[in-house]
Amino acid sequence: MSSDNPLVIAKYYTEAEITSETDTTEAAAMQTLRNSYLSVYGKDADDGDTEDKTYYCGILLADKAKTYQTAGDSGTGSGNETTVYYINNDTFYSELMSDSSTYSLTAPKLKNIINGTGSDYTSDQITAIEKILETAGNHASSTEITSGASSKFSLNPDNSPTYAVSGYETGTANNTKADSTTGFRNYSTGSMLYLSLAAGRDSVYVKPSTVAIKLYKLSSWSDSDYLTDTSSSDVQTVLAAGSWTDEAALSASYSFTLDSSSYSLKANAYYRLVVTGEDRDGNELTASCSTGYGFRVKSSYDPPEITITSPDEDTVYSGTAANADGFTLSGTITTDGLSLDPDSPLTLSPLVVTNTSSGSDVTGSISYTTSTPVISGSDSSYAFSLTVTAASSDSLVPSTTGKYKYKITATAQDSDGNTASASIPLYVDNQLPSVSISSVSPTATVTDDDTEYVNGTITVKGIASDNNELSDVSYKVYKSSDTAKTALLSGSLGAVESPSFTINTTSLDDAGNYYIALTATDSVGNTATATDLIHVKQCTDAPVVSLSNANTAITTAAGIRNAYTNSASITNIFGTSSNSSLLGTITDDDGIASVKIAYDTSESGSYSSTILNNTSVGGTTSYSLSGASFSGLSQGLCFIKITVTDSKQDATGYATVTTSAFAVAVDNGAPVFSDVTPASSISSYYSGTMSVSGTVTDGSGTVTLSAAHVKYAYSSTASGATSSPAFTASSPVFSSGAEWTDTVTLPATSGQYKVTYTATDEYGQSTTYSIAYSVDVDKPVIALSTVDKTALAGASPYLKQASHTSAGTVSDSGGSGLSAVTYTVTNTSGTTAASGTASVSNGEWSASIDMSSLSEGQYAVIFTAADAAGNTASTDALTVYVDGAAPVIAVTTVAGSSASTLESYYQTGSLTVAGTITETYLSTFTVTSGTGTITINTQPSSGTAQAWSFTLPKEGAWTDITIKATDKAGYTTTSTLSTTLDSTSPVFQTDNTTYPDYVNKAAYSSNWYNATSLGISGCYEEDTSGIDTIYYQILPSGSSTEAMTSSNYAAVKTGSFSTTDHGTIESYNTTIGSFSSGLNTLYMIAVDKAGNVSGILERAIKVDQETPVIEADDDDTILTNAKSSITITGTATDDASGVDSVTAY
């Protein structure tokens, strides 16, 4: 293991890299390294955007040394372990171990320095080396991991070292010198290329010794697959791995050239440069440019030059000509002393055909063939020609008529592969011109056959247009029966789009029928013709209508308005009672047979209604209109047509003429205002805006309103006053009888003003209406002084769900006077939660706000004063917090275990109690007890289920633990707990004289007892929780039953009894039984209420209930005189307690 051959314990591989590895053993090893890497870095290593993560570690090395005490033993111990190691980081390597460093330090040499052996360095060098070794970051502790005394390393999955070949990035987005079409930059053979290497984001040194450079010749390429179709014969090695011997470093550079003598480079061919290698951690080199590096070999010859000399750019063909003859291209090619490529000297790119109207590509709608180019010339000068023709009948031009742009591109290629292209745009127009005859006038109608006739000189008008351009518009007149269409009259009018010409019909046969033909020709020869049949009859000249109080040239309401507003003498406005008749004279040299005046409310209507219909005029040549009255018509706009039929001099019938429709207004005067609000009054005050509405009626059906704003006492403009919508001379327009509204933006200065509305009808007739008013722009002054009778500065913002009274002062200096004081309460979402009106008296206001139904939370309270003019002023928002409930206290754990309250006793010297409190606005939290001071470990915060905890610090009876929580609104919750802490075991008293240690009412001794039940008494000292139970066990000698201990007493007990409490002393006096004859062992243990267990009291109890046996040595009768002693001998025995005494009597 070395710096250039490290022990790899973890490495990042993507899942795709592992899946693509075909060697299963290698894939498994890669997976193991990946798993180790993820265990350190984390699963986010697979994210698209990773970051550097810093780690610290220690390295502990152990040898296999053991301690051997005898020959042949296996030894003991786990080896010697390092306490300090040296970190071979890049700085360490550069200063000590690199061949280019002063010391060329190796591991054996370092061992000699540490051991004080060896002669590799002078004493000064050793001192210098030791100084470098002691530098922070160069050494670390094997056993302690800290940021200042451990190995430090960074990880980032995106840590690959990179390489770049400067100036030869592919793609125009990466290289401004690259060709815009191919994305490759030209390379001149022999030019210097520069390769640079850079360490990855982990700053691990790159190893030049691993770098290889290969050159790939491409037959095709793309950004995603740039080695397509590269055969092994087209791969050349530029630099073999191991040839570059520079040492590992953060960065390195290498320059090289590619010349034709050492490498096979083809002019105009494309090549890729691919670099492989890795850093000291085995991370592979990646290209800095995402599309890689490469070039196109520049030819030593200039590209050829190609010029299309025919046809000219933008030449336009007709569709017929293009389909029949196609396009013939000719031009010249000039090379740089080379011949043309023998296989592909000239190619034609696919045609691109575009519809010039829509811009859409229609290339797919045509089919064509291209002839083999005809090329002549030699050396460097050539001429060429080729033809593009329809592949089948009419296939070169789209079938849909229109104008099309054809882009034709020819490319020349010389023998060195250099190419050049030239393009030319051509156009095909297969759309015929548009032509029509719009009018022939004047005409006359004969009622016998409803035929329109012409006579005298007539005017013919038409319309002509073309998508390209017109060349000429011409006309001719020919007899309707002439199939040859021989022109009797004709003429050329030029390239005009609105042709107009006259025909003298007197040169034609009277009573004949003729066609007028109007022909349009475009610039490419496309033609279109429109015809109109005329009937010539010279006797059909029309009557003349002359009106004295109406203008037939006025054909719209706008025309009537224009005449009225310009004070014209004739306005075409008529009433239903005055000025209600149409006046004038009709003349005709043939005599007048009938007169009809028809009307309609639509210009294009049927004109079936009349105001005059005189069918028996009598043939007079001059007729004065009489009886043509509008009195029976409804008010509004209508259109008039006058039809006159004359008496002809021959017997073929009558000729009739009808005037064009003209407009008249039946209207009885200017518009009328009604129901206007507000009323005009200087005593009415407003501020900001004033809403105005009303109704206006007029016979014209629509009315235009405008508004003028002036000061009341003067006529000067009221500055700042406007109307909305903007009432101008043309807008807004209202239907007659409809309500209109206006929002008047009032002047910014107090005073008296007037707005005047002008209503103008459709014909320009107008009337006015004025409203006087006063403006008060002075806002009231309002202040908030107290909340719940507490001065604002000292008032608490936390309020209970109840009614709260706020008060303050208010005044108004404007002329309109104070209107009201209101309040609004809004939540943090801006929704109004409460609102109301305050009471006001003598400049003071008071508001009682009911907050009992408001949800708990934050609110803003604003008080607003308004005057009669609508001016308002508000206090700053008062932020309050509504609190709806007292704190909720809960116990959750006691001594680390779940509990909802305290038990009576705990076997401990201190106790930690924890729980939660729920309170949005918590103010204080306390825990107190008369027993002693309680330590609060965790103070809760405001919120839901906020944690708290406290500790009872000592033993004793804690009978009054009070948990008290108060919120900021004044709600208080108290929870009282009690318990006793006892960690001291009961102690048996052996020398207590009040409650002595007795067995059978005597001090305990090892005497024998003649009973199986014995009375016992005594006492224990227990001053805290009190004794709960005394357990005892009686074991006869030789019993196999397990003896009582402090842990099994409940299971093996013979019985139990209670005690009498005397304060710190608890006594007992009871009888226990079931002693067996012989030796018994009595065990006793006391357990207090907290569960503390006393020591074991062990007593030996001997029981003897067997009678002693006595036998005389001689059972004969002894006679005595009772005056002298006698001697009796015998034996007394007792197998248990023994013979205490023998008494004779």
DOVO-96487 format. One record per residue (C-alpha): residue in one letter; x, y, z. Coordinates in steps of 0.2 Angstrom, whole numbers, plus 5000, padded with zeros to 4 digits. Example, Ala and Ser with C-alpha at 12.3 -4.5 7.8 and 13.67 -1.06 7.14 Angstrom:
<rs>
A506249785039S506849955036
</rs>
This chain:
<rs>
M500050005000S500750174995S500150344990D500050294972N499450124976P498150154990L497150035000V495350064993I494050035006A492650134998K492250204981Y490750284972Y490050184957T488350224950E487150074948A487250094929E489050074930I488949914940T487549844929S488549874913E490049774920T490049604912D491349524924T490249464939T491749464951E492249644946A490449694948A490249614965A491849704970M491149874963Q489549844973T490549814989L491449974987R489850064983N488950004998S490450065009Y490450235001L488550255004S488750205022V489950355024Y489250485012G487350435012K486050385000D486050564993A487650514983D486450464969D485650644969G486050744953D486750894964T487950834977E489050934989D490750914998K490550825015T492050835027Y492550685038Y493750655052C494450475056G495850395066I496950245060L497550115072L498749985066A499249835076D500649715074K500649525078A501749535093K501349415108T502049375125Y502849205126Q503249135144T503748955140A504548875125G503148815113D501748905121S500448995109G500849165116T499649295124G499149475119S498449565104G500049655097N500749825099E499549965093T499950135086T499550295096V500050415083Y500250405064Y500750515050I499550575036N500250555019N499250695012D499650794996T500650925006F501550795016Y501950705000S502650854991E503750915005L504450745011M504150595000S504150664982D505650634972S505750814969S505750854987T507350884998Y507150725008S506350584997L505750515013T505150335013A504250225026P505850135031K506850295033L505450375043K505550215055N507350245057I507050425062I505750375074N506850245082G508450355082T509350235070G509950245052S511150365044D510050425030Y509950605035T511050735044S510450795061D509850955054Q508850865041I508150755054T507650915064A506850985049I505950825045E505250815063K504650995062I503650955046L503050795054E502450895069T501451015058A499551015062G498750905048N500250795045H500050685061A498550615070S498050515085S497550335082T496350335097E495550505098I494550575084T494350765084S494350905071G496150955076A496950785079S496250665066S496450635047K495250745038F494550705021S493150765010L491950654999N490950704984P490250584971D490650714958N492550714961S493150644944P494750734938T494550824921Y495450854906A495350984892V496051004875S496051194874G495251274859Y494551114851E492951094861T491551024849G489951114847T489651304843A488951324861N490651274868N491751344855T491551504845K492851454832A491851294828D490951274811S489151324814T488551174804T489651034810G490251104827F492051054823R493551184822N494751164808Y496551104813S498051134802T499250984803G500751014813S499951144824M500251124843L498851054854Y498851074873L498150954885S497751004903L497350894918A496450954934A496050864950G494250834955R493350924968D494150814981S495850884976V496650714974Y498150724963V498050664945K499350544939P500050584922S500850404921T499050334918V498650454904A498350394886I497750494871K496950424856L496350494839Y494750434831K494350464813L492450484812S491250434798S489750514807W489550604823S488350674835D488450764852S487850604861D488750474851Y490350544844L491250394840T489950324828D490650194814T492450214819S493450054814S494949994823S496050044808D495450224811V496050234829Q497850304832T498850314848V499550484852L500150454869A500250284877A499850254895G501550264905S502450374893W502050534902T503150514918D502750674927E502350654946A500550664952A499950844955L498450944957S498650994938A499750944924S499950994906Y500550914890S500850984872F500950884856T500750904838L499950794824D500850804808S500550704792S502250614793S501750534810Y499950514808S498650474795L497650634793K496450654779A495950834773N494150884778A493950724788Y493350734806Y494250674821R493950654840L495350664853V494950544868V495950554884T495950414898G496850414915E496450424933D496950514949R497750434965D496050374971G495750284955N494450414949E494450414930L494750574919T493150654912A493050784898S492850964905C491750994889S490250884889T490250864870G492150814870Y493550874859G493950854841F494350944824R494150944806V495750934796K495951084786S496451064768S497951154761Y496851214747D495551344747P493751284744P493051304726E491951444721I490251414713T489151544705I487451524698T487351644683S485551594677P484151614680D484251784690E483751784708D481851804712T481351754694V479551714694Y478751574683S476951534680G476351374686T476051314668A477851354662A478651284677N477751114676A478051114657D479951164656G480551154674F482051264680T483751264671L485251314681S486951364674G488451434681T490351424684I491551334696T493251394701T494451284711D496151314719G497151224705L496251054709S495150954698L493350924703D492950764713P492750634700D491350544710S490350694716P490850854707L489150944708T487650894719L485950974721S485250984738P483350944741L482251084735V481351184749V479651254744T478751384754N477051454753T477351644753S475651684760S475651564775G477551534777S477251344778D478351214770V477551124755T479051034749G478150874752S476750914739I477950914724S478950784715Y480450814703T481950744695T483650824692S484650794677T486450744677P487550894678V488350944662I490151004666S491451074655G493151144657S494751084665D496151134678S495351264689S493851334678Y492251244675A490551284668F489051184672S487151164669L485751054675T483851054674V482551014687T480950954680A479250884685A479350694690S477650674682S476350784674D476150944683S477050884699L478351014701V477151144707P475851114721S474151084715T473451224727T473451394718G474651524726K476351594725Y477851484730K479651514734Y480851384728K482651374736I483851284725T485651244732A487051174722T488651114730A490351094721Q491750974728D493550974723S494650814723D495350864740G493550854748N493351044749T491551104746A490651264742S488851294739A487751424731S485851454732I484651544722P482751584726L481451564712Y479651594713V478151504704D476451594703N475051474698Q473651584705L472551684692P472251864695S470651914704V469452024693S467652074694I466452214688S465752304703S464552424694V463852484678S462852654679P461752734676T460452604672A458552604670T457252474673V455752434662T454352374673D453652264659D455052144660D456052204675T457552224664E458952354667Y459352454652V460852574648N460852724637G462052864633T463752864641I463952734655T465352714668V465952534671K466952504687G467852354693I469152274705A470752184700S472152114711D473551974710N474651894723N476151934713E475852094703L474752154689S475452184672D473852254663V471952274664S470952284648Y469152284642K468152244627V466352254622Y465652114610K463852064605S463151924616S462751824601D464551824594T465451664599A467051734592K466951884604T467452004592A467852174600L466752314595L467552434608S469152394618G470552474628S472052444640L471852524657G473652484663A474052394680V472652464690E471752384704S470252494703P469852504685S468552634679F468152674661T466652744651I465752674636N464652774624T463252664620T462652774606S463952684595L463152524598D461552454590D459952514600A458952374608G460552264607N461252154620Y463152154623Y464452084635I465752194643A467352084647L468652144660T470252054659A471752054671T473451994667D474851964680S476751984677V476951804673G475551794660N474151724671T472451794665A470651804672T469151884664A467451944671T465951984661D464352084663L462852084651I462052254646H460452294637V460552454627K458952554625Q459252744622C457452784627T457652744645D458452904653A457852914671P456853044680V457653184691V457253194710S457653364718L457253384737S457253554745N457253504764A458253334764N460053294758T460053124749A461953124752I461653094771T461652904773T462052884791A461652944808A463453014809G463053114793I461553184802R462553224817N463853304807A462653414798Y461853474814T463453514824N464053604809S462453704808A462053654790S460453724783I459853544779T460053414793N458853284788I458053294806F456153294805G454853294819T453153204821S452153374823S453253514816N454453504801S453653334798S453553324779L454753284764L454753424751G455453434733T455153424714I455253274702T455553304683D455653194668D455453244650D454453084646G453153124659I452953054677A451752904679S451952864698V452952914713K453252804729I454252854744A454652704755Y455552684772D456352554782T457252564799S458752454791E459652524776S459652344769G457752314773S456352274762Y455652454761S453852384761S453152534771T452752704762I452452884767L451852924749N451252814735N450452904721T450152794706S449152914696V450253064693G449553084676G451053104665T451553284670T453453324667S453553414684Y452853354701S452953434718L452953324733S451453334744G450853224758A452453144762S452353164781F453253074795S451953114808G451352934809L453152864812S453952824828Q455552924833G457152854827L458252834812C457552774796F458052764778I457152834763K457052774745I456052864731T455452764716V454852864700T454152784685D454052894669S452952884654K453852824639Q453552894621D453352714614A452252574618T453452454626G453152494644Y453752614658A455552654664T455752664683V457152744693T457452724712T458552834722S459852764733A459352754751F459652904762A459452934781V458253044790A457953064809V456253074816D456553154832N455653284843G457153364851A458553354863P458753224877V457753234894F458553204911S457553124925D457753034942V459453114945T460253074962P460953154973A459953314973S460853474970S461253544987I462753644994S462353575011S462753405005Y464553355010Y465653225001S467453175002G468453064990T467053014978M465253044974S464052924966V462852994954S461452904944G459952954933T458952914918V459053004901T457852974887D457853034868G457052984852S458652934844G458852784855T460552824862V461252964871T463153014874L463553094891S464953214896A465353294912A466153464917H466753504934V466853684940K466853784957Y465153834962A465254014964Y466354034949S466553954932S468353904934T468853724933A468753614949S470553554950G470653364953A468853324949T468553184937S467153064931S467252874930P466852814917A467652954908F466153054902T466853134886A466153194869S466053014863S465952904878P465052824887V463452794877F461852744885S460252674878S458752794879G457852764896A459252664903E460052714920W461752794920T462952804934D464552904937T465852894951V466453074953T468253084960L468053244970P469353384972A470653374985T470253544993S468753575004G467453694996Q465853714985Y465753634968K464653594954V464653454941T463653484924Y463153334914T462753364895A461753234886T461953224867D460853124856E461353024841Y461053174830G462053304840Q460553384850S461053414868T460353464885T461253494902Y460953454921S461953524936I462253454953A462953574967Y463853494982S465153534995V466853444998D467553405016V469253335015D469753355033K469853185042P469253165059V470553135073I470352985084A471452915098L471352755108S471652795127T471152645138V470852455137D469752395151K470052555160T471952535159A472952665150L473452595133A475352595138G475052475152A473652375145S473952185143P473652125125Y473151955131L471251955134K470051825140Q468551765130A467351905137S466852075134H468152215134T467952395134S469052515125A468852705125G469652865118T469353035111V468753095094S468553255085D468153325068S468653495061G467753475044G466153555040S465153395037G465253345056L465653175064S464553025058A465052875068V466552785077T466552595072Y467752455076T468352295067V469152145074T470152045061N471151885062T472851855055S472051795038G471251965037T469451905040T468352005050A467851915066A466852055075S466352235071G465152365079T464852545083A465552635098S464552765108V465152945106S464753085119N465653255120G467153205111E467453045119W466952875113S466752705121A466552525113S466152365122I466852225111D466152055114M467551925112S466751775120S466351695103L468051725096S469251585093E470851585103G472251675093Q472951835087Y471851985082A471952165076V470752285083I470552455073F469452595078T468852705064A468052885065A466952935049D466253105046A464653145035A465753175020G466453005021N468153045027T468852915039A470352905051S470852755061T471952705076D473452605074A472952425074L472952355092T473652185093V472752075105Y472751885109V471151805114D471451665126G469951545128A470451425141A471551395157P473151295155V473051105155I474251015165A474650835164V475950715172T476650595159T478150515167V478850485184A480650425186G480650395168S479150275167S477450325160A476250385174S474850505175T474950535194L476150505209E476150345219S476150355238Y477850295240Y479450285230Q481050195235T482250335230G483150475238S482550595224L481250585211T481050665194V479250705188A478850755170G477350805160T476550925148I475651085148T474551145134E474351335134T474451455119Y474951605130L475951535145S476551665157T477251575173F477451395178T477951355196V478151205207T478151225226S478051125242G478151155260T479251005262G480651095253T481351185238I480951095221T482051105207I481251135190N482251055177T481251105161Q480251265160P478851235147S478451355133S476851415126G476051285114T475251115114A475950975125Q477451075130A478650975141W479051015159S479950925173F480550945191T481450845204L481050815222P482850825229K482750725246E481850595256G480350625265A478450645264W478050775250T476250805255D475950975246I476750975229T475851115220I476051135201K475351305196A475251375178T474551555174D474351615156K474451795150A472651825151G472551785169Y471851605169T472651495182T472751305184T473351215199S473751035201T474250965219L475250805221S475950705236T477150565238T478450495250L480250465245D481150335255S482850255251T483350195269S483050015274P482249985292V483549945305F483249815319Q483449885337T484349765348D484549875363N482949965364T482249955382T480550015378Y480149885365P481449755370D482049605359Y481049465368V480649285365N479349215376K479349375386A481149365390A482749425382Y483249315368S484549185372S485049015365N483948925379W482848785375Y480948815373N479648695377A478348755364T478048755346S477348925346L478349065354G477949245358I479149375350S479249555352G480549695347C480649845336Y481449925320E481950105317E480950175302D480750365301T480050395283S478850285274G478450165289I478549975289D477349885278T477649705283I478849595293Y479149425285Y479849275294Q480349095290I480548945302L481748815295P482048655306S483748585306G484148485291S482748565280S483048575262T482048725260E482948885253A483349005267M482649175267T483649315258S483249505254S482649455237N481649295240Y480749335257A479049345249A479149175241V479949075255K479049155270T478249055284G477149195289S477149385291F476449515303S476249705305T476949835317T476449975328D477050145322H477850255336G478550385325T480350335321I480150165330E478950035325S478649885337Y477949715336N477249595348T476549435341T476649245342I477349135328G477248955327S477648795319F479348765327S479948585326S480748495340G482548515340L483548655332N482648785322T483248935313L482149095313Y482349225299M481549395300I481549535287A480649705288V480049795272D479449975272K478050045262A479350115249G479949935247N481649955256V482149795264S483049775281G484449665284I484049475288L483849445307E484349265310R484049175327A484348995333I482748925342K482848765351V481248665355D481148525367Q479548445371E480148275376T480148225395P481748175403V482047995408I482647945425E483047765432A483647705449D485047595450D484147485462D482347465462D482247375479T481347445494I482447535506L481947545524T482447685535N482147745552A482047925545K483447965556S484947935546S485347975527I485047855513T485847855497I484947835481T485847815464G485247805447T485347885429A484348035423T484448065404D483748195391D484148175372A483748355368S484048495380G484848385393V484548365411D484448525421S484148455438V483548295448T482548325463A482048185476Y480548205487
</rs>
